[in-house]
Structures are given as C-alpha cells and as structure tokens.
Amino acid sequence: MESFSLILAIVVVTALAFDFTNGFHDTANAMATTISTGALKPKVAVAMSAALNLVGAFLSVEVANTISKGLVDEAGIRPEVIFAALVGAILWNLLTWLVGLPSSSSHALMGGLIGATVASAGFGAVHGDVLVTKVLLPAIAAPLVAGIAAMLATRLTYRMGRGADTKASEKGYRAGQIASAGLVSLAHGTNDAQKTMGIITLALVAGGAVAPDSDPPVWVILSAGLAIALGTYLGGWRIIRTMGKGLTDLQPQQGFAAQTSAATVILASSHLGFSLSTTHSVSGSVMGAGLGRKGGVVRWSTATRMFVAWGLTLPAAALVAAIAEWVCGFGSWGTAVVAVFLVASSAAIWKISRREVVDHTNVNDHDTPETVSEEPAGVVTQAIAAVTPPPAGPSEDLSATIPAPAPATADPQAPSAASTV
C-alpha cells in the first residue's frame, strides 16, 4: 500500500508539472498580440494572463470530465499508465518549447494518454467515439470556425472604422486587444487547466482514492489552476517570440478580431466539453484575420510547417508514452528508470535553452537578416501583432534596385560620372 501511495503521489506531481509546462507553452496564445504591439508590458501581460487562467479553472469541469470519464476505460487504467502518458506529453511540450514551436499541449496529453492506455490494455480500452467526436473533430473544426469568424469580424471592423482617424483607431483597438487577450486567458483556464484536473481525477479513480465517475475534488481544481497560472506567469518567451515573426502581418484591428473570435470558440467548446486546442483556435483566427484585411496575406510555408507539427503531436506523444508504459511494466525499478529519464531529459532541454536566453527583456527583438534568410518567418504573432502593413514585395518596390539618376550639372562641359571612371 505504501508503494501504491508513492506512485499515486508521483502521478499527481507529474500531472501538475505537465500543467506548468502547459501554462508557459500556451502563454503566447493569449498575450503575444498585446506584448508585440506594446499594448502591455511583457511582465504585466503574463501576470494578467496568469490571474485569469486561475479564475477560468473554477468556471467549469466539463472538459475535465471528458478526460477522466470519457476518453479511456477507467477500469483498465493503473496509476503507472497515467504517469507514462504524462511523460510523453511533458517531453513533447518541452521539445516544442525549445524550438519555439506553438504546438498543442492538449493533443500532447491526449496522445500520451491514448498511447499509454493502448500499451497497457489494448485498443479496446480507448473509446473511439469520444476520441473522434470530442478530440479529433474539434481539432479540425476549431481553426476553421475561428478563422472564418475572425475573417468576417475583421472585414466588419474595417468597414465600421472607415474614415476614422488612424492613430485614434489603433489606440482604441490596442485597448480592445487587452480586453480580448484577457478573454482568451480566461477561456484557456476553462479549457486547458481542466485537462490536468481530468488526468489527476483519472489517476485517483485508478488508485481507488475516489469513486468512479466522480467530479474533480476541490483541491485538484485549485492545484491545477495554480500550476497553470504559475507557468503562464513565467512566460513562454521563446514561443511568444516565434509567434511574433511570421504567419501573417496584423494590425491592431485584426489582432482584436482574431483574439475575440478565438476566445468565443474556446469558451463555447469548454461549455460543451470539447477538448480542443487553444493553439489551433488562435492560429486559425490569426490566419482568418490576415485574410480579412484587403491586401492581407498568409505565409502558407510557415502555416504548412505548423500543420505538420500539429499532425505529429498525437502520434509522437503516444509513441513516447507507450514506450514509457512498457518500461514501467517491469515493476518499481522500471517506473524509477522512466522518472529519472524524464528529469534528466527535462534538465538537458533546459540547459540547451540557456545557450540563447529569451525572456521579457528581449522577447520583441527582431532577428538579424542572416537569421531571417536561414529560417522562414516564424509562427503566430507578428501574425498577431504587427502594426504596420506587410512590406512591399519586389514587384511593388523597385527603388532598392533602380539607381537614382545622376543630378544635372550646371556646366555642360563638366565631366560626367561615367567619364571619370
């Protein structure tokens, strides 16, 4: 019984560690716009987001119930299975954070849980209907719905603001960005914090600590909310910087429309118990807002790289979790090996990240021309945040390639520049 209590405690701590990584991994979804446009100082922005994530964690438990009661068969789950699932999700979160890639923490958790469950109890322990209706379909529908809503909202915004003073309008929309970013943070708390609540509740049910079909206990809700809030406050600066360099170029009006549309989709899905990705929703709304402005473009090469990463999230996390579950199956020493591997891998990733520190002091720094030429423009927020229109292309700006004509001289006998060469 003592060893069981120990593994259950390890699972709860690991789940909260995942929740922490979820917080700093997804901070960019809510706050990259306000940080990049200067509407809020970086530290103020992440503090506001952290507080609203904590509040959002108490608003609903529908998503938590989807995970703890619906996705997999509770009867075939052991605490070690939950631990293996979390290992897969955490490592994927850390790897994508290291490279500044805004992938889905939600799908990393889903993939880890599915992979570990299949390795332990077979495919029959996964409820395929729930996986399709409440995970896979929302993953496809969320960016489409948010994108269409943002595109329409952007066009309406520009139509309503036609003829208005540009500076006054941008100032007003920056204020609107603060409000909409707060709404996204609140929505993130209602959706993502609940996933950790669900996974902890599932572990408690598997360990016999709570009855099957129970809602998350209050201490689980509080601890999950605090963990994601702390991660959010520390800020996923690497992903915020990446999101500031590339999917499209948005003005404040577009950023406001994108965030409001994404928040609406996330809150609606939380109410319905759909475990969608905030990253997918925000990215879809950003692309929609980019297309909603006349002359706006989406950099589809960057979008394609992002789509590929989204497609890899579920299987990659599932594979790592399945391997971890296989090792845990050897007994206590196997679980210890997996735990040591997780800690060592996390420490190594953090050490590698120190080679190039990104924090609130340099999150808005631009890459050098050499870096830009080597790495295609990044992912969501210059996307979300650029205030200026897209730079002119070669066909639009020929001044850089056509030399200026030589000034006329007063003396016709003066030698020309060509004759002096």
Secondary structure as UniProt FT lines:
FT   HELIX           2..37
FT   HELIX           42..56
FT   TURN            57..58
FT   HELIX           62..65
FT   HELIX           66..71
FT   HELIX           74..76
FT   HELIX           79..98
FT   TURN            99..100
FT   HELIX           105..121
FT   HELIX           123..125
FT   HELIX           128..131
FT   HELIX           132..136
FT   HELIX           137..160
FT   TURN            161..163
FT   HELIX           166..206
FT   TURN            207..208
FT   TURN            212..213
FT   HELIX           218..234
FT   HELIX           237..243
FT   HELIX           252..272
FT   HELIX           278..292
FT   TURN            294..295
FT   HELIX           300..328
FT   TURN            329..330
FT   HELIX           332..353
FT   TURN            354..355
FT   TURN            360..364
FT   HELIX           369..374
FT   HELIX           382..385
FT   TURN            394..396
FT   TURN            399..401
FT   TURN            412..413
FT   TURN            417..420
//
